[in-house]
Amino acid sequence: TKMKLRTKISLVFLISFLAMMGILGYSMSKMANNALESEIKGQLQIVSESRADELNSFIEDKKSKLEMLLSQPGLFTPLLSIREGDAEYESNYEKVQERLRKLDQTEEDFYALILIDMDGKIVGSSFPEYVGSDKSDSDYYIYGKEATHISNAYLSEMTDERTISISGPVIDSETQEKIGVLAALIDMTEIDKFMSDRTGLKETGEIYLVNKEGYMITPSTYLQDTFLTQKIDNEITDECFKSRGHPIQYGNEKISAYQSYKGVSTLGAYVYINEMEWCLIGEMEESEALAPVRSTVWTLLQGGGIAIFIYFFIIVWLNRMISKPIEILHHGTEIIEKGNLSHKVGMDAKDEIGQLSRSFDKMTAAIKKAKDEVDLKVEEQTKDLKKFKLAVDEASDQIIITDTKGIILYINKAVGSVSGYSAKELIGEKAGSKETWGGEMDKEFYKRLWKTISVKKRQFKGEVVNKRKDGRQYTAELIISPILDDNGEIMFFVGIERDITKAKEVDRMKDEFISLASHQLRTPLSGIKWFSVMLQKGDAGKLTEKQQQFVDNIVISNERMIALVNSLLNVTRIESGRIIIEPKPTNLTELVKEILSNLKQKVEQKNIKLIISANENLPEINIDPKLIGEVYSNLLTNAIKYTPEEGEISVFISSKEDEVITKISDSGYGIPKNEQDKMFKKFFRGTNIVKKDTTGSGLGMYLVKAIVETSGGKIRFESEEGKGTTFWFSLPKRGSKAKKGEVTIDN
């Protein structure tokens, strides 16, 4: 029995559909599972790193406060420098005990302070009943008499509380000999507060700490009495403790699902805290983490069943739609056959396709000659066009051609590979709309773009955020050019896009690295500043003249480094959009005078003539005085710094229509003409300036431009080498918009 064409089509369509649905369902399930697992791990890693940062900051803060107490040995020397039984011992004991009580009342960071002599005996304590106890075998005495030491977690015999201690040697300021140990006890419930923070975790998620012996030292969400009793022995702790001896380590990519201490399959991330030899573990049960995928798979199965049912009826309908026109076409070819078209293919197939092919072969013989003649003429005319089209089709940049209304007429292959849309889906649609790969920018951007290319008939260049078919956004460089006829009228538009998402990501990672490095530098720089100023003031004894010069140089160099770190942090904060903007009515004239009062000494040192002029009717405008103050401070500091002695600086503030304009001029060194296009780029310093002054980060003008534009204003300048520079910047009278953020700018 011969199978009819209609049956063949039905079977092919049905088998293809079932195979496609099976492959698609499995692939989507697998991809969704992997993507969600990666997302959950990433989320756990972010939460774990955040808690680790809080923990490190907490420990460093406690260390700093203990070291500050140790830097004042006079508090404890009267008791440690004499022995029990001496005439002055009792009076000195009472004095030290009184000091310890006062410190205990004022230092909320420690719940107890213990003073131990070099024999390991407690000679002073917030708990007087323990005075005289022997602590020569305790970690905080053994290691504390050598250097500042942080102990492992333990159960305090004094309070029966979970405790860590920080201890360090007390040094006689006169003999510079170690005369005892000061230990501070910290209640671990303070650590519990931020370890129990469930921000970023779901119902089964938790964060806990494991000591170097592998025991849990913070409370479990699910079990009781786990302190130093619950052993944590699984893949994640093994991987974490491999990081010993290295700086702080983060990780989760190597570890798949594992069995947690609760005995359930779990996803997790870790942070190794090197100084404490602890592992910070973030976990979430796999069943909860991947629940959305399982729900999606069930939905797909249900949808697939419905789709198969609907598809069956569509196949029946399509069969009728396909076979009916074939029969009609067959009758039409019989009529054409009467035109004496004698060429025959000679197919022997007996089904409808066989009949169709024989009829068309007869037509082909009649039209072939005419087609060959036309092809011969067209071939010469289209040869160059084919070459050009091939080049455009294979170009790596996205190329789009639209009509005068923006309707897409042509796209090359790159558009499809980048956006995920096929030519069939895009041709006939409006370019840049939400129905295609656009529509992600604000309305003002598209108005400005359309005005440039359609009204002004000029080329538009810019950066645009578009969306791929799968919903992922990407950033592209965009150039749109109007193509004009001989009368200057627009015939069509040609757009070229280049995907710069990876390049932007590289820039973002670079900025994050600078921000992280800057943050890590601030703590040691602050310490250097603190101790160098103490040396400078003679807190550690009188310095010789040469020593004083060395210390002065350290203070100056450290201040420069702090300024550089603050500049780097400010730049990354502005670029990341995390800066807080808090506008309030501000008198710009008073703001300038306030800044100049801080710079008065520098102005007088160089005998610079200073002129300030402001419009009498200048209104107060709603701006963030801290941000705009940074603009004035940078511009005026540069003007003073790069203007020779006896020079002149002028500041004019005027009102014009809907904006306030500030003009700052100097008679300084100026900027070389061939370098002026780099003025607002990061780390730029004029070659003529570097020869005269090696200090400076090259970030000030970049930061100025970023702040002005963030505040809704504009900035420009004119400069002539050897004669000076003038800056103009404007601020809208309507003021700046308030913006919530995470950080403020550092002055």
DAWO-V864196 format. One record per run of one state. SS is the DSSP state (a for helix, b for strand, c for the rest). FROM is the first residue (numbers start at 1). TO is the last residue. If there is no record, write none. Layout:
BEGIN
SS/FROM/TO
SS/FROM/TO
END
This chain:
BEGIN
c/1/4
a/5/70
c/71/72
a/73/75
c/76/76
a/77/80
c/81/88
a/89/106
c/107/111
b/112/117
c/118/120
b/121/125
c/126/127
a/128/130
c/131/133
b/134/134
c/135/138
a/139/142
c/143/148
b/149/150
c/151/153
b/154/155
c/156/161
b/162/171
c/172/177
b/178/187
c/188/188
a/189/195
c/196/205
b/206/210
c/211/214
b/215/216
c/217/230
b/231/231
c/232/234
a/235/241
c/242/248
b/249/251
c/252/257
b/258/259
c/260/264
b/265/273
c/274/277
b/278/285
a/286/289
c/290/290
a/291/337
c/338/351
a/352/394
c/395/397
b/398/402
c/403/406
b/407/411
c/412/412
a/413/419
c/420/422
a/423/426
c/427/429
b/430/430
c/431/442
a/443/455
c/456/459
b/460/467
c/468/472
b/473/484
c/485/489
b/490/499
c/500/500
a/501/536
c/537/544
a/545/576
c/577/578
b/579/579
c/580/580
b/581/581
c/582/583
b/584/586
c/587/587
a/588/598
c/599/599
a/600/605
c/606/608
b/609/614
c/615/620
b/621/623
c/624/624
a/625/641
c/642/647
b/648/656
c/657/658
b/659/666
c/667/672
a/673/678
c/679/686
a/687/692
c/693/699
a/700/710
c/711/713
b/714/720
c/721/723
b/724/732
c/733/738
b/739/739
c/740/742
b/743/743
c/744/747
END
